[in-house]
């Protein structure tokens, strides 16, 4: 079962990343940044803590996107167990690439396609990574995966913000395509975790 899940997740992840990267075409910078997707307070400003993210995150950063996914019903599994399952078996990540099977804070590795990232934080119920120079979407993009549960129903929230606008986020077509690709990619991750959470 684990081998099948690993193969399916890798194939689906590689396909979705390829499609999203094909949609992202270089464009001339503009002064208009894309609006955040589903801002948590209606104003697009992050209000919660950001682990080891940029200092501007505290009360000032605007979300690039913030997506919620259901992981199904797992009454005997905690959000910590699901997070530990992911960070302890990182091949479950759809684009794990050359990263180690078990990731820890400060680890640096290349996601599928040679996209370098750093593990910024691993908390009880969250994982946070940041893109590094050479990443297709630019450096300074922070992505946080937060796990929660209510009455046995588990959820994954994926939030992204950036240190400064990149060539992609300045271009509306590129930004829209990258957000759509991210939604599809994290949907694959949520589907994988919905299955593997039974073994967490």
N, C-alpha and C positions, 0 to 999 in steps of 0.2 A: 504493500500500500504506500509506504514512504517513498519507494523508488518511483512508483507511478506518479505520485504527487510532485516529486522533484522534477521529473521529466516534463510533465504537463505544465508546471509553473514556468520552467525555463523556456519552453517552446512558446508559450503564450506571451511571456514577458519580452522575449526577443522580437516576436512579431510586432507587438504593440510599440516597442521602442523604435523599431525600424520605421513603422508607419508614422509615428509622431515626429521623428527626426526628418523624414522626407517632407513633412508639411512645413517644417521650420526652414524658411529661406532667408538669406541675408537681406536686410532692408536698410535704407538710409535712416539714421536716427531722427527722431522727432522729439518735440518738447512735451508731448502728451503721453503720460503713463497710463496703462490700461487700468480700469477700475477694478478693485478687488472683488472676488466672488464671495457672496454671502458673508458680509462683514458681521462679526458677532454682536455688535452693539448698534448697528444701523449707520455708523459713521465711518466704518472701515479702519478703526484704530484698535490695535491689540491692547487688551487690558490686563492679560494674565502674564505671569512670569515667563521668562524665556530661557531658563537654564543658563548655559554658558554662551548664549547667543550675544549679539551686539548690544552695547549699552543702550542704544537708541530704541531697542525693542520695548523697553519699559515705558509704556504710555505713549509712544510716538510712531511706531512702525505701522505701515499699512499692509494688510495681508495681500499677497498675490492671489492666493486661493485658500479655501478652507472647506474641505469635503468630509462628510460623514458617511460611514458605511456600517451596515449591520453584519455581525459575525455569527448570528444565530443564537440559539439557546444552549448554554453550557452551565447548568446549575452547580456543578461540582468543580468548576475551574474559575480561578480569579484572574482579573486583568493582569496582575503581575506574572501569573503563569503563562499567559499568552505572549506577553512581552519577552519573557525569558525564553520561550520556545523560539521566537524569531531571532533574538540576538545570539542564542546558543546554537542555532541551526540556520545560519544566514543564507544558505543556499535556497531557503524558502523565498527569499527576496527575489522578485521577478527579474531584476537585472543585477544580480549579485556579482557577476563577472569574476575578476581575479581577487575578490575579497576573501579573507579567511572564513572558515566555517563558523567560528565563534568570534564575534567582534566586541571590542572594549573601547572605552573613551580614549581619544587621541589616536586611534588606529587610522591609518590612511591607506586607501586602496583604490583600484580602478573598477568602476562599474562597467557593465557590458558596453563595448564600443570605445573603451579607453577614456572614460569620463571619471577623473579623479575626485574623490570625496574624502572628508575627514569625519570621524565619529565625534561629535561635539559633546554629547551627553547620553548616558544610559541611566535612567531613573527607575523607580519602582514600577511605574506604569507608562513610561515613555521612552522613546528613542529619538535622538536628534542628530541629523547629519548636515554637513555644509559642503557645497561645491567648491572646488579649488581651481586655480588657473589651468586652463586647458579643457575644462568641461564645456560641452557643446552649448549649454545654456549660460555660460559665463560663470565667474567665480563670485562668491559672496551670497549665494542663494542658500537659505537655511530651510530645512524641511523637518518638521516635527511630527512624529507618529505617537498619538496618545490613545491608550486603551482604557475602556471603562465598562461598567456593567450595571444594570438595573434589574433586580428581580430575576437574575439568571440570563437576561438578554445582554449580549456583549456587543460593543461598538468600537470602531476605529475612527478616529478623527485625524486627518492629515492637514496640517497647516504649513504654509510657505510664505516667507518674506525675504527681503534682500537688503544688503548693506547699501547698495546704490543701483540705479538703473543700468541695465546692460543693453547691448545692441538689440537683443531680442525683446526685452520688456519695453523698450522705447517704441517698438514697431507693433502696431495693433494686430496685424495679421499673424505675426510671429508669436506674440503673447497669447492670442486666442488659441492658436494651434498648440502651443506648449501646455496651456491649461487643460485643453481637451485631451491631449496625450497623457498628461499627469492623471486626470480623472480615470481614464481607461486603465492605466498602469496600476494605480492603487486599487482599482476594482478587482484586478487579477490578484493582487496581494490579499485583499479582504476575502476573496473566494478561497484562496489557499489556506489562510488562517482559520476560516470557518470549518474547514475539514480537520486540519492538524490540531485545533484546540481540543479535540476529543482525546488526544494523546498527551496534552500538556500537563 
